[in-house]
Amino acid sequence: MTSQASMTARSAPDAPMAGSRRDGIVRPPAGGAEAAWLDRVTLARGGRIVLRDVSFALETGEFVGMLGPNGAGKTTLMRAMLGLVPAAQGELRVLGARPVRGNPAIGYMPQSRAAAGGARLSGREFVSGVVRGHRWGLPMLNRDGRREVDWALDMVGGRDLADRPLLDLSGGERQRLLLAQALIGRPRLLLLDEPLMSLDVHHQRSVVDLVRAVQRELRMTVLFSAHELNPLLGQLDRVLYLGGGHAAIGTVAEVITGPVLSRLYGSPIDVVHVRGRVFVMSGNNDAERDAYRQDGHRQDGHFHDGQAHGRHGDA
């Protein structure tokens, strides 16, 4: 790990990626130790490039918060790691191999989270529905399957939610069950896309604390996408900040600075510290909050129609 934030695009050659050479070429790690690494990767969404010539690595067993304005490529990057979005150029490896759909070693909580048509599923039925991968339904589980569901519920402290209908649960309680879903199969890499969306501050903190505790116990790598830094403060190992097609990775102190974020946003950015909280300001506006308000995917805290768990299918 470097002593300064790594700007991971050729537009910033003065700050090479951790472990890279100054020619900008990222070498595959000896023994495949990294959970993920990108070598000059470009990703596009809807014909528009969202990340260009990006290189960085996620180390095994670390908790990384992924931040950036709406449209910066956070979801697209996760979908690329899942094998759902091909890289337009460059090379991407996840857990030592090229990404493929349906990798059971990757757990995924998609940004669009829903129950099946508003059915009054119990918490246990909801978690059980993904035991057999992408096929939605209520499978007849054998003893091993039932044990796996019980294990996942125990990992998130959700045994008391097992027999309660989803529609009676709070937003924070539902997030526990969604995390339990993502843990089915005992993945080595966990991708969480906006798990704090529409939660109040108290529930945001409880979700972050829970994910951190699970990550430490299972020694897995977590990539946690969010619009704001403050709920994650004190728990992150590193921050991956996306913006303007580029990326910066490092500790909070290394990345969340005016000079680094100004380069990512392409405009002057100030970072203000107030009573233990951090605010990213563009002029007189809170840049992170403005990006969240403009996000068309913001939800009302309830489940909507669709598939809730996208680990083994499209997201």
N, C-alpha and C positions, 0 to 999 in steps of 0.2 A: 504494500500500500504506500502511495506517495505521500509526501508532506503537504501537498497542495491539491486542490480539486483538479481532476483530469478533464479537460475539454476534449471530447472524443470525436473530433472531425478534423479534416485536413485544413479547415480554415483557421485552426488554432494549433499550429505545429509546435509552438513554444511550450505547450503543456502536454507531454505525451501521456498515454494511458498507463496506469499502473502495470508494470511487468512487460511493457511493450518496448520496442526499439524506437529510436528517434526517426527511423525511416517510415514510421506509422504502421508497420506491418505487425499484426498481433500473431504471435506464434502459438500453436496449440499447446496447452499446458502438458508438461511431462506427467504421464500417468493419468491424465484427464481429471485433475483434482477439482477444477472449477465446475460449478453447477451449470453455468452457461457462459459462453463467450461469443462475441461478435467481432468479425474482422472486416472492416470497411463495408458494413451492411447498409443498404438502402431499402426502405420499405415504402410502399405506396398504398393509398386507400382511395378508391373511386377515381383512379387516374391522377391523383394528386400525391406528390411525394411528401411524406410526413417526417421521415427520418432519412438523412443523406450522409453516406460515407461514415457511419458511426462504428466505433470500436470500443469495447469495454468488456469486463468479465464480472460475473457474480461468483463470489467464493462460496464453497460448500459450507453450510451451517451458519450463514449470516442472515440477518434481518435487514432488508433494504427497503426503504420507502421510496416510491416512485411518484414524483410530483411534476407539475407543469400545467400550463393553461389548457383549456378545452381545445381539442384538435391537434395537440402536440404529438400524438402518436402512442399514448400510454396503452390503450386497448389494442391497437394494431400490433404493438410489440409483443404483448402477451399472446395474441392470436398467432403470431409468427412462431413463438416458442412452442405453441400447441400443434404446429404443423398445418394450421388453417390458412395462413397467408404466406406465400412464397416470397423470399427475398428477391427484389428486383436486381440486386447485385450484391457481391460480397458473400461471406460464409458465416453461417450461424450454427453453433453446436449447443445442444442441450443434454446434460448428463452424459457427455462424451460422444454423442451421436447426432446425426442430422435429425431435425424435428420430424415426427410422424404423427398422424392423427391417432387418437386413442391410446396414447402412451400411459399405462397405468401408474407409472412412476411420477406423474405430474397430477397434482390436485388443482382444481380450478373453480373459483367462485366468480361467475360472470357478472357484469354490471347490471344486466337485465335479469332480475330474479323474480320467480313466480311460482305459484302452486298450480296444480292441474285443474284449470277451469273453475277455481274457487271451491273445489270439493272439500268436504270436511274431513280431510286426512288427519290422522293423529301424527304426533311428532315422530313416532317410531315408523309409521308407514311412509312418511315423507323421506326419512333417511334411507329406509329399505329400498325405495324406488330406484336407487342408482347402484345397487350392489352388483347388478349384472351389466353395468356399463351404460351405454347411451340409450338403451331401450327403456322408455318411460312405462311405468306400470307398477303393480303390486305383486312382486314375484313370490312364489312359494319357496321360502328360504330353507335350506338344510341347516343342520346344527352349526356348521362353520359360518354360514351366512348370518345367522342370528347372533353368534358370538361377535362377529365383526361389527354389526350394528350396535350391540351393547358396548363394545370397546370404544367406538366412535362417540357414542353418547356420553360415556364416562369421561373421555378426554376433554369434552367441552362443558362438563358439569351439567349435562342435560337429561339425566335419568328422570327427574321430576317433570320433564316436558314430554316424555315418551307417550303418555296416554291422553294428552290434552289436544284438542283440535287446534290446527294452525290458526284459524280465524280468531281464536281467543287469546292468542299470544301477543305480547308487545313486540316492538321492532327489535329490541335487544335480544329477546328470547328467540325470535325467528333467526336472527343472525347466528346464534349458537347452533341451531339445527342446520343452517346452510354450511357452517364450518364443519360440522360433523359429516355432512354429505361429502365435502371436499376431502375429508380424511379417509374415506372408504378406499381400501386398497393400500393404505399406509404409504403415501407418496413420499418421495425424497425432495421434491420441489413443489412448493405451494404458491400458486398465483392468485392473488385476491384483487379483483377489479372493483374499486370504490366500495368496500364493505361498510364504510361509515356513512354512506349516502342516506340522508333524511333522518339520521339519528340525532338526538339531542346530545349535549356535551357530556353528560353523565354516561350515557350508553356508548358514546364514542370511546371514551376512556376505558370502559369495561371491556369492549371488544378488542381494543389494542392490547390491553393487559392479558386478555385470554389468549390471543394469537401469539404473543411473546412467550407466554408460559408453555404453550403447546410446542412452539418452535424449539425452545430450549430442551424440553423433555425428549422430543423425538429427534433432535439434532438435525432438523431439516433446514433447507434454504427457503426463505420466504421473500417474495416480491410483492409489496403491499402498495397498491395504487391509491392515491388520495389527492384531493384538491387543495388541502391545507396542511401545513406542517405541524401546527401546534398540538393536535391530538396525539401525534407520534413522538413528540419530544420526550427524551429520556429513555426511549425504548429502542431506537434505531442503532444499528451498527454503522450504516452508511446511507447516503441519500443519492438517488439517481434523478436528476432534474432534466426534463426534456423541454425544448423550446426552439423555435425557428429552424427546425430540422436537425438540430444538434443535441448533444447531451453532455452533462457534466456529472461526474461521480466522485464521491469522497465523503468525509464526515460532514455533519451539519455545519460546523465552524468553517470548513474548507469550501463548501458549495454555496451556502446561503449567505452570500456577500453581494454588495452592490456591483463590483466589477464583473463577477462571474455571471450573475443574472442579467446584467445589462447586455452582455454579449449574447445570451440565449434569447432574450426578448427582442433584441435589436433596437432598444430604446433605453433611456436612462431609468435605472431602477435603484431605489433606496431600500435598505433593510433596517427596520427599526425594532429595537428590543425594548419591551415595556413589561415590567413585573413578571419576568420569566416567559413571556410570550414573544413570538417573532412575527413581524408584519412585513410583507413584501409590497412596497409602495411604488406606484407609477404616478408621479405627480402627487396629487392629493388623494388618489384612489388606492384602495387595497386591491392589488392585481390578482391575488389568489381568489378573493371573494367575488370579484367581478367575473372571473372566468367561470366560477361555479354557478353564478346566477344565470349566465348565458348558456349553460350546458343544457341542451335540449333533452338529455336523458335523465334529468332530475325527476325523482319519483316522490310519491306522497307517503311512503312508509308502509304501504299495503302491498300484498301480492297481486300480480296481474296475470292474465292468461299467458301461457307459454311454458317452456321447460325451465326448471329452476337450476339445474346443475349441468354445466356444459363441458365437463372434463373430457368426455369421450365423443363429443360431437361439435357441430358448429356453434359458435357463440355470437 
